[in-house]
Amino acid sequence: MLIKQIDMRARPVKKIAALGDSITWGMSASSDNDRWINLVVSMIEYYQKEKVELINQGICGNILTTNSPAYEMSAKPSGMERVYADIISNKPDMVFLAYGLNDSRGGTSPDVFRKEYQKLIEMILKEIDATIVVLNTYYMHEEFYKSCEGWNKSSYSITEEFNLIIKQLAEKNDLIYADIYSAQAGVDWIVSDDHCHPNDLGHRIIANKVFEAIVRNCSFLNNNNQ
């Protein structure tokens, strides 16, 4: 049975803010323009025929919450600690959220991750009228799950558990869900030589999945064809 998509945004996007970790920031991309988030913004600008201000608040080594065994090792402040200053205060009309990989690798329990991510989503929805796009986790090589001291608490099966939580949170809060992991998983040649971060091709794959999720849920991108 065919189910029609619900239009979650008809107005053009003027400002996008992103909260996340090193891959959100753009690690291992050859240039700023090769970062997945810059690629997404470029596609949005092309189809809506309007410029977009990008505020990229990705931090290398960042995690979601202070309630994690990895907090002391992580790059601070956590997502929960900085969401007001880095996201809400900027009043974006679209927000990208990307947590889960460092959280699972650092030993954050699934229950804590679910509760803290829900709190963060509620903070944003309460304060600003923004369309939220939530990404699931990024794919990395298996050896990287084991080779980083203090960040070796995850696995592919735990990653899938965290991805399910992220999907459920997106459905619960009527967010746009970008399933980037399904496009990356098992494709080892789109991960850089550090075994963790995507190379330029990997960033392109992430960008395509995020843009696809936005297209499937937002009619404003059709402006170029009206």
N, C-alpha and C positions, 0 to 999 in steps of 0.2 A: 504494500500500500504506500503510495506516494505521500510524503508529509512535506508541506511547504515550509520554508524557512521563515522565521519571525524576524522582521527588520528591527535590529537593535540600535541603529543609528542612521538617521537620514541627513543630518547636518554635517558639513565638512569639518574636518579636524584642523585645529589651529596650533595646538601645542600637545606634544607627547612627552611624557616623563616615564623613565624606566628605572625599576628597582631590582637589583640582583647582584650577581657575582662577577667573576672575571670574564665569563663568556658573554654576559650582558654588556660588559665594558668593551669587549671586542678583542680579547687576547688571541694572538696568533694570526690575526688578519694582516694582510700586507700593507694596508692603508686604512684610513678612516672610512673611505668609501666602500671598502670591502667588508666592513663589519655588518653582521646580519641586520642590526637595528637601523643602520644608515641605508641599507638596501631596501628595507621595508618602507622607510620614510620616502625614499626616492620614488618607489612605486605608487605610494599614496599620493604624493604631489603630482605625479603624471596623470593619474586618473581623476583626481578631484579638481585639477587645474588651479590649485592654490598651494602656496608655500606652507610648510609646517616647521614650527620651532621644536627642536629636539633637545631634551634635557636628559642626558644619559648619566644615571646615578649608580651604574654598576661599579662594584669594588672588588678587586681581586682578593680571594680568600674570605669573602663575606658569608655570613650565615643569617638565618631568619631571626633567631631568638637568643636571649641570654640563658634560657633554660636548656642548655645543651652542654654535654661534656666537652665539646670542642670550642666553647666560647673563648676561653683564655688564649687558645692558639690562633683564633680567627682574627681577621682584620675588622676592627671596630670603627664605628658603632654597628650593632646588628641592624637588620632591617626593621625590627620592631622599634628600636631606639631612635631611628632616623627618619621614619616614614613621614612625620610631620614636617621636619625641616627640608627634606629632600624631595618629597612628592606633594603633600597636601598644600604647603605654603606656596608652591609654584602654580597652583590652580590649573593643572592640565585638563584637557577635555578627553584625553585618552591616556591610559596607564598600562604599561607592560610590567608584569610581575614574573620573576623567574627565580624560584628557590626550589630546593630539594636535593640537589646533587651534593653540595658540601655538607648539608644538614645530615643526610644519611651517612655519608662517609665519616662524619665526625661523631656518630653514635647517637644523634637525636632520636628519641623513640618515635615511632609512628603516631602514637596518641598525642604526644607533646607537639609534634609537627602539625597535626591536624588542628588542634586547639589554638595554637599560636598563629597559624596562617589564617584561620577564621577570624581571629581578633584583628589582624592586620587588615583584612578585607573589609571588615565592619568599620574600622577607623576611616578608611578611604571613602566608603560609600556614605558614611554619616556626614562627612565634611565637604565633599565636592561632588558635583554632578559629572562624573567621568565614566566613559566606557572602559571597562577593564578587560584586558586580554591577559590570560594566565597561561604560561608555557609549562609543559611538563619538563622532566629533566633531560639533560643532554647525554648523548652516548659517548663513552670513552673506552679505551682499550682495557681488557681485563687486568693486565699487569698493574695498571695504575690504581686499581682497587686495593692492591696488596703492598705497594712499594713505598707509600708515604706514611711515615711513622705518625701515629695519632689520627690519621685520616684513613684508616684501613678497616673501618667497621661496616662497610657496605659490600654489596655484590649485585649481580644482575637481578637476582630474585628480589632483593630488598629494594632495588631501584624500581622494579615493577610495582611493588607494594606502595611506594611513595607516589608513583605516577597515578595509581588508582585513587589515592587520597586526593591528589590535585584535581583529577577529573570530577570526583564527587563534590569537591568544594565549588568547582566551576558550575556544576549543575545546580547545586543548592542555592547559590547566590546569583544565578542568571548572568554568569560571566561568559565571555568568549574563550573557548578552550582551544589552544593550539597544540596539537599532538605532534611535536617535532621529533620525539623519540622514535616513533614508528618509521619515519623517513631516514633516520640515521642508523638505527640498530643493525649491527653486523657489517656495516660498510666501513671497513677499517681504513680505507684509503682517503676518507674525508676527515680523518683526525690527524693532527700535526704530529711531528716527531716526538713531542713531549708526552704522547699517549693520552692526553687529556683534552686539550682545546681543539676546536675545529680549525682546519686550514681554510683557505679561501673558498674552496668548493663546499666544505662543510657549512661555512657561514651562508653561502648561497642557498643551500638546501633548507637551513633553518628559516631564512628570510622567506623562501617560497611557501613554507608551511604556515608561517605566521600570517603572511599576506592572504593566503587561501582562506584561513579561518576568518579573517576580517571581511573578505569579500562575501563569504557565505552568510555573514550575519549583519552586514551593513550596506544599505543601498546607496549611501553618499558617493561611493566609488564609481557609480555609473554616470557621473556628471559628464565625463568625457565623451559619452556616446549619446547624449540627449540632444 
